[in-house]
Amino acid sequence: MYETPLKILQLEKGDYHTLLNGSVGGHKIRIVLDTGASHSCVDKLFVNQMFPELKLEPNEGVNAGIGGIGFEVLVADLPDFRLGRYRQKVFPNTAVIDFTHINAAYQFLHRKPVQMILGNDFYIQHKAVIDYGRNKLVFF
């Protein structure tokens, strides 16, 4: 069992995001927990800057999200993903998308940018539980 601390970020009155810290390939990242996201995704700008050698493939299937349908989604295998004590040598088949709109909103609200959204693919695979009482993500 693994536990990693959560941070509840109030964006505006009554609006919250649940965040945690992690790393990919030794680079620290800020991660949004999104139980509505079917798949974990990472910022394309982050990938291009930190891993220019990483092979990006077009996504097969429907690309849809809160912002609409049909936007570009690439996929990549991320190296050395870490959350606290948890380590995964390769985080496979991760969606790579443009986070410009997400981070523009964070910047407008004077918040630091995020580099990843952790989605249901991770929660289901690891039987994760978000424990808001203790501010922890618990998973196996």
TORKOL-4160 file (C-alpha; in steps of 0.2 Angstrom, whole numbers, padded with zeros to 4 digits, m for minus):
140
<pt num="1" X="0000" Y="0000" Z="0000"/>
<pt num="2" X="0006" Y="0018" Z="m0004"/>
<pt num="3" X="0000" Y="0034" Z="0003"/>
<pt num="4" X="0005" Y="0051" Z="m0004"/>
<pt num="5" X="m0001" Y="0068" Z="0003"/>
<pt num="6" X="m0014" Y="0079" Z="m0006"/>
<pt num="7" X="m0015" Y="0097" Z="m0007"/>
<pt num="8" X="m0032" Y="0105" Z="m0009"/>
<pt num="9" X="m0030" Y="0121" Z="m0019"/>
<pt num="10" X="m0044" Y="0134" Z="m0018"/>
<pt num="11" X="m0045" Y="0142" Z="m0035"/>
<pt num="12" X="m0059" Y="0153" Z="m0031"/>
<pt num="13" X="m0073" Y="0153" Z="m0018"/>
<pt num="14" X="m0081" Y="0136" Z="m0018"/>
<pt num="15" X="m0069" Y="0130" Z="m0033"/>
<pt num="16" X="m0056" Y="0117" Z="m0028"/>
<pt num="17" X="m0043" Y="0106" Z="m0037"/>
<pt num="18" X="m0035" Y="0092" Z="m0028"/>
<pt num="19" X="m0016" Y="0092" Z="m0032"/>
<pt num="20" X="m0001" Y="0081" Z="m0028"/>
<pt num="21" X="0017" Y="0082" Z="m0031"/>
<pt num="22" X="0027" Y="0069" Z="m0041"/>
<pt num="23" X="0040" Y="0067" Z="m0054"/>
<pt num="24" X="0043" Y="0060" Z="m0072"/>
<pt num="25" X="0061" Y="0056" Z="m0077"/>
<pt num="26" X="0068" Y="0065" Z="m0062"/>
<pt num="27" X="0058" Y="0081" Z="m0066"/>
<pt num="28" X="0046" Y="0087" Z="m0052"/>
<pt num="29" X="0028" Y="0089" Z="m0058"/>
<pt num="30" X="0012" Y="0096" Z="m0051"/>
<pt num="31" X="m0002" Y="0084" Z="m0054"/>
<pt num="32" X="m0021" Y="0087" Z="m0054"/>
<pt num="33" X="m0032" Y="0072" Z="m0048"/>
<pt num="34" X="m0046" Y="0071" Z="m0059"/>
<pt num="35" X="m0059" Y="0057" Z="m0056"/>
<pt num="36" X="m0069" Y="0063" Z="m0071"/>
<pt num="37" X="m0054" Y="0060" Z="m0083"/>
<pt num="38" X="m0055" Y="0043" Z="m0091"/>
<pt num="39" X="m0036" Y="0043" Z="m0095"/>
<pt num="40" X="m0021" Y="0051" Z="m0087"/>
<pt num="41" X="m0012" Y="0065" Z="m0098"/>
<pt num="42" X="0003" Y="0075" Z="m0097"/>
<pt num="43" X="0007" Y="0093" Z="m0104"/>
<pt num="44" X="0014" Y="0093" Z="m0122"/>
<pt num="45" X="0025" Y="0108" Z="m0118"/>
<pt num="46" X="0032" Y="0099" Z="m0103"/>
<pt num="47" X="0036" Y="0083" Z="m0114"/>
<pt num="48" X="0044" Y="0093" Z="m0128"/>
<pt num="49" X="0055" Y="0103" Z="m0116"/>
<pt num="50" X="0060" Y="0089" Z="m0105"/>
<pt num="51" X="0060" Y="0074" Z="m0116"/>
<pt num="52" X="0063" Y="0079" Z="m0134"/>
<pt num="53" X="0069" Y="0062" Z="m0139"/>
<pt num="54" X="0052" Y="0054" Z="m0133"/>
<pt num="55" X="0043" Y="0045" Z="m0146"/>
<pt num="56" X="0025" Y="0053" Z="m0148"/>
<pt num="57" X="0012" Y="0042" Z="m0157"/>
<pt num="58" X="m0005" Y="0048" Z="m0163"/>
<pt num="59" X="m0019" Y="0042" Z="m0152"/>
<pt num="60" X="m0031" Y="0029" Z="m0159"/>
<pt num="61" X="m0049" Y="0032" Z="m0154"/>
<pt num="62" X="m0061" Y="0046" Z="m0149"/>
<pt num="63" X="m0052" Y="0062" Z="m0142"/>
<pt num="64" X="m0065" Y="0070" Z="m0131"/>
<pt num="65" X="m0065" Y="0080" Z="m0115"/>
<pt num="66" X="m0073" Y="0094" Z="m0106"/>
<pt num="67" X="m0067" Y="0107" Z="m0119"/>
<pt num="68" X="m0075" Y="0097" Z="m0133"/>
<pt num="69" X="m0071" Y="0084" Z="m0146"/>
<pt num="70" X="m0058" Y="0081" Z="m0159"/>
<pt num="71" X="m0043" Y="0089" Z="m0152"/>
<pt num="72" X="m0025" Y="0082" Z="m0155"/>
<pt num="73" X="m0020" Y="0069" Z="m0143"/>
<pt num="74" X="m0003" Y="0060" Z="m0144"/>
<pt num="75" X="0002" Y="0046" Z="m0133"/>
<pt num="76" X="0019" Y="0042" Z="m0125"/>
<pt num="77" X="0027" Y="0030" Z="m0113"/>
<pt num="78" X="0033" Y="0042" Z="m0099"/>
<pt num="79" X="0050" Y="0037" Z="m0090"/>
<pt num="80" X="0052" Y="0034" Z="m0071"/>
<pt num="81" X="0035" Y="0040" Z="m0064"/>
<pt num="82" X="0035" Y="0043" Z="m0045"/>
<pt num="83" X="0022" Y="0048" Z="m0032"/>
<pt num="84" X="0030" Y="0048" Z="m0015"/>
<pt num="85" X="0038" Y="0030" Z="m0012"/>
<pt num="86" X="0029" Y="0023" Z="m0027"/>
<pt num="87" X="0039" Y="0021" Z="m0043"/>
<pt num="88" X="0034" Y="0015" Z="m0060"/>
<pt num="89" X="0048" Y="0013" Z="m0072"/>
<pt num="90" X="0037" Y="0017" Z="m0087"/>
<pt num="91" X="0020" Y="0025" Z="m0086"/>
<pt num="92" X="0013" Y="0018" Z="m0102"/>
<pt num="93" X="0002" Y="0025" Z="m0115"/>
<pt num="94" X="0000" Y="0042" Z="m0107"/>
<pt num="95" X="m0010" Y="0055" Z="m0117"/>
<pt num="96" X="0000" Y="0070" Z="m0122"/>
<pt num="97" X="m0011" Y="0085" Z="m0124"/>
<pt num="98" X="m0009" Y="0104" Z="m0124"/>
<pt num="99" X="m0012" Y="0111" Z="m0107"/>
<pt num="100" X="m0011" Y="0129" Z="m0113"/>
<pt num="101" X="m0029" Y="0133" Z="m0108"/>
<pt num="102" X="m0027" Y="0124" Z="m0091"/>
<pt num="103" X="m0011" Y="0133" Z="m0086"/>
<pt num="104" X="m0018" Y="0150" Z="m0093"/>
<pt num="105" X="m0032" Y="0148" Z="m0080"/>
<pt num="106" X="m0020" Y="0144" Z="m0067"/>
<pt num="107" X="m0009" Y="0159" Z="m0071"/>
<pt num="108" X="m0024" Y="0171" Z="m0071"/>
<pt num="109" X="m0028" Y="0165" Z="m0054"/>
<pt num="110" X="m0010" Y="0167" Z="m0049"/>
<pt num="111" X="m0007" Y="0148" Z="m0047"/>
<pt num="112" X="0008" Y="0138" Z="m0052"/>
<pt num="113" X="0006" Y="0128" Z="m0068"/>
<pt num="114" X="0002" Y="0109" Z="m0068"/>
<pt num="115" X="0011" Y="0096" Z="m0079"/>
<pt num="116" X="m0001" Y="0081" Z="m0077"/>
<pt num="117" X="m0018" Y="0075" Z="m0074"/>
<pt num="118" X="m0020" Y="0059" Z="m0065"/>
<pt num="119" X="m0036" Y="0050" Z="m0072"/>
<pt num="120" X="m0046" Y="0034" Z="m0069"/>
<pt num="121" X="m0034" Y="0023" Z="m0078"/>
<pt num="122" X="m0022" Y="0025" Z="m0063"/>
<pt num="123" X="m0036" Y="0024" Z="m0050"/>
<pt num="124" X="m0044" Y="0008" Z="m0056"/>
<pt num="125" X="m0027" Y="m0001" Z="m0059"/>
<pt num="126" X="m0021" Y="0004" Z="m0042"/>
<pt num="127" X="m0038" Y="0003" Z="m0032"/>
<pt num="128" X="m0035" Y="0021" Z="m0027"/>
<pt num="129" X="m0045" Y="0030" Z="m0013"/>
<pt num="130" X="m0045" Y="0048" Z="m0011"/>
<pt num="131" X="m0045" Y="0051" Z="0008"/>
<pt num="132" X="m0050" Y="0069" Z="0010"/>
<pt num="133" X="m0051" Y="0067" Z="0029"/>
<pt num="134" X="m0032" Y="0064" Z="0030"/>
<pt num="135" X="m0028" Y="0073" Z="0014"/>
<pt num="136" X="m0020" Y="0057" Z="0006"/>
<pt num="137" X="m0021" Y="0047" Z="m0010"/>
<pt num="138" X="m0020" Y="0029" Z="m0005"/>
<pt num="139" X="m0017" Y="0015" Z="m0018"/>
<pt num="140" X="m0010" Y="m0002" Z="m0020"/>
